[in-house]
Every structure is written in C-alpha cells, then in structure tokens.
Amino acid sequence: MAKGVKAAVIGGVFAVMVGGAGYGAYNIMSALNGGGATGAGGASVRSGPLSGDEVEEAAAKFFTAWEKGDAARAASYTNNDAAAQAVLKSFGEEAHITGVRITPGDGRGATVPFSVSAKVSYDGKSKALAYKSELKVVRGITSGRALVDWRPTVIHPRLKKDDTLVTGEAANPPIEALDRDGTVLTKEKYPSLGPVLDTLRGRYGDKADGRPGIELAIRHADDSPDTSLLTLTKGRPGKLETTLSASVQAAAEKAVRKYTDSSVVALQPSTGEVLAVANHRNDAFNAAFEGKVAPGSTMKIITAAMLIDNGVTTMNGPAPCPNTAMWQGQTFKNLKGLEPDETANATLAAGFMRSCNSAFIKLVDEEPLTDASLKDEAEVRFGLRGDNWKTGISSFDGRIPASTGPDRAANAIGQGQVQMNPLTMASVTATAMTGEFRQPYLISPELDGRPLATAEGLRASTAAQLKQMMRLTATAPQGTAVNVMSGLGGDIGAKTGSAEVDGKATSDSWFTGFRDDVAAAAMTQQGGHGGDAAGPIVAAVLRASG
C-alpha cells in the first residue's frame, strides 16, 4: 500500500484516510485485486449481502475513474453502463468540469455519502464547484459483482433521468423577480421559491429584457427550463413582476419549515392573485401547485355546495351524524372521539363545523344526485376542470371524477379518487368566500396574453351559506378549527381535513381558511389531523396578511 494511505472497514462501512486529496491519489489494495464475482474456469457467482470490503472496493473504483475523467471506466463499475457513461461524459465534455476531488463521508451500510469539489472553466472564466451526493452499492443480478447502483443523482443530486450537465451561454437571460410592491425575490432569501424562479426564468426570461450570462446548468430531457447550478459570468437580469407578497411569502417559508413535507399557498380572492407559495421538502417538487393527493374533509366545501345547489339540504337543514354510515357495502367512520348526533340539532352546518363524515355520506344518494354530481359541481362552480389553469408556472388544478360504488361516497369526504393540492383548495375557499371563480395566477396574463380559465361560480345564497359554515368552523365552540384560528382578527373562516393514505399509519394533515381578502390552504403529508400541522401553517400565513 502506498505511503500515507490507510483503508479500514468499520462496522461494515468504509472510511478512508489519505495523505493527499482525492480518490485519484489512492492506491487501495482491494481496488487493484479486480474483485470480480465470477472467477476463471466457471467459478460460482457471488450472492448474499454485500460485505464492507465489497462496498469499499466498488465505491473506490468508481470514484477513482470519475476523478480521472474516465467516463467509460467509471460507468463499468455501475449496473447501467450506457446511462452512466452518457452523464459522466457530459460532466467533463459538455459541462467543462475538471479537477474533480471526491471525499467520502460516514457510510450507512451499502450507502456511501460523499462530497465533490471541482472547477468549472469556460471561455477564460473559472469558478469552484462544490456539492454533496451519495451512492448505493448493490450486487449485480447476473455477475454477482458489487456495483454502484446507477442513478443520475449519483453525479449530482438534482439530475433526473436523461438530463445532462452543460456549461455555456444560458438558455435564458436571468430575471430579477419582483413582488407586488417591487421587492426583489431571491432563492437565497426565500429558498422554496427556487424552483418557481427557475421556471419563471425559463418561461419569461426572454420577455423581461435581460441579457444571458455564462453558467453551469442542468438541461432537462423533458424540455422544462434549465436549472442553473453555477454562474461564471453574470448576465443582465430583466425585471419580472409577480403577484407575490414578500411579507406573506416570508411567513409562508417560516411556517412550512416547522413541518416536514409541508406546502402552502395564499391568494387574494378578489383577484385570484397568488400571494405566496412555499414548500418544505427534500426534493424540488412544487407540491403546493403540482401535488395530486386526497384533500380529506376540506373537500366538504365542494360537497356542501353540491348538496345545497341540488336542493338536498341547506346549512340549517337536517344532516344526521351517526357513528358510522354504510354505502354500497362499505362502512365509513367518523374521526375518533367525535360524538354522534342524530337529534334535531344535527344540521349540515353542525356536521360541517364538526367534520362529521357520516352526515355527508348519508346525503350523497339523495335525489337528484348522480355519480357525476360532485364532478359537475367542481367543474361548473369552482373551475376545477382538469389542467386548464394558466398560472404562469406548472400547476395541477384538481381531479374530481364521476365515480361509482364506494368511491362516490369516499370522494364526498375527500378520499377515493379525488386529487387536490394547496393551490386548488385555496381557490375553492376563495370561490366559497366571494361566490365567484377567479383563476389563480402569479404572473399577470397581460404579460403574455394567455387566457385564464373561467367558471360560473356559485349562487349568492350558496356562497353565503358556505362562508357562514366556514366562519362557524373557525369561531364556534364545537368548530374543529377554533383553536388554530384563535386570536386572528377580521372576518375569518376555515375547514379542517385529514386524509388517510394507503400504507401510512398517520394521515395527511389539511387545512384551508380565510381572513378578510386572503385565502390560504396547506397540507402536511403524514401530519395527522388538520389542526395538528397544516392548521398552524395557514394561521401563520393569514396572520402575516393583516
């Protein structure tokens, strides 16, 4: 073994101590021994769990070849040569990244975290590059060899399948995104806006009168805007006005950081303008705008509107709340601890503010309701027609299908086949508040002439009843949102929700509410009841809007 190099296996995980930098300087004995799983003369293929030595050797070989810029050799140490070689080749040739040095961290079994330091050089300009990633070592299915399990994220954590790294003139000029009052919005100050700002740059950079610079970026295979990773030469940013509010956005960012896998959207019901969008996730997915998950009992806003519009009942009409409700062979239960009520006081308003599932399910088979009634209500009244909103960035505007069997009842309480996100639920609340559907957006349609979606909106009497039921939910002693909304002044209302998820012991937490001319909705995946996680997020955002 070369002087200054020592390798040790500790608890099945390798640690490397070197008298020099980078795996290219290593002379690890096991890496020189070949380590093939199938020996000459037809030796049997290795099987079973990987040893610490095998993990060490596979990672070391891969790191060494990567540092040397040998894409073909590095790829040969993975379980997908072709895909790995394409990305590794772009790393050096198209991204112009050199001087790679890799430092492993403390491993976990077959997973090896590591840090990358390198230099990006282009057209006489250079800048240091540093980031962290990880790889996993697996046993080859046919060869039995210990191999790096190929994922693009091995090379960079933000790479997706078929993406490439490129350095050169930016595809779009930089933008200086401004809030509604002219405050500059940056990803450094508002971290969860990062993906949003990248999208805005890709869509509107050429309309904001900017000049492109030189940068390292991820070029996505799906034709979505490039993701900028490192700027070598700054371009001249063009100014792009958004509808966002810096103060509300700051509150949203702070609120979601308290709960893992949380998202929130706030908007102005009188205009449809988005005031804030924030996510706290391990990935860059904008779940606040693009999520497709069950919204739980927040869906009862639309269901209540359907019942009222079809003459089934009114907010003060009867809606018994038994312990359970049977629908076409499936039993639906209420939240644990909810007292049943089948007296004359069991109205739709009472079922709404206490979030009684059985009260709603008992009514969904009344005449003239059909399998398509909830879908029709969502589309015609609330504008949830299916991916025709043009917000300025990518968004999903809900899915409420016509359903038969048990799913018809499940849809009514926000389970079954219903898919929503905080954007759509904030919009639902805004429509319930004003009676009018105004498609949410965060870039004015005047900038690019795109048409906004339309819908009939609600009858005045229906909107008045929905708004009053949401007020009761936030202020009446029995309201499920009263604790969360306590202390908020102005005209307030809310609806709580929790959505069960297959295979998860804890439900998703949902909450939507309003305060004067602001509506907000949040979800926290596996956050529990609506008031446990999503509720405090919405309350914090509404408090900041005053």
Buried (B, 14 or more C-beta within 10 A) or exposed (E): EEEEBEBEBEEBBBBBEBEEEBBBBBBBEBBEEEBBBBEEEEEEBBEEEBBBBBBBBBBBBBBBBBBBBBBEBBBBBBBBBEBBBBBBBBBBBBBBBBBBBBBBEEBEBBBBBBEBBBBBBBEEEBBEBEBEBBBBBBBBEEBBBBBBBBBBBBBBBBBBEEBBBBBBBBBBBBBBBBBBEEBEBEBEEBEBBBBBBBBBBBBBBBBBEBEBBBBBBBBBEEEBBBBBBBBBBEBEBBEBBBBBBBBBBBBBBBBBBEBBBBBBBBBBBBBBBBBBBBBBBEEBEBBBBBBEBBBBBBBBBBBBBBBBBBEBBBBEBBBBBBEEBEBEEEEBEBBEEBEBBBEEEBBBBBBBBBBBBBBBBBBBEEEEBEBBBBBBBBBBBBBBBBEEBBBBBBBBBBBBBBBEEBBBBBBBBBBBBBBBBBBBBBBBBBBBBBBBBBBBBBBEBEBEEEEBBEBEBBBEEBBBBBBBBBBBBBBBEEBBBBEBBEEBEEEBBBBBBBBBBEEEEBBBBBBBBBBBBBBBBBBBBBBBBBBBBBBBBBBBBBBBBE
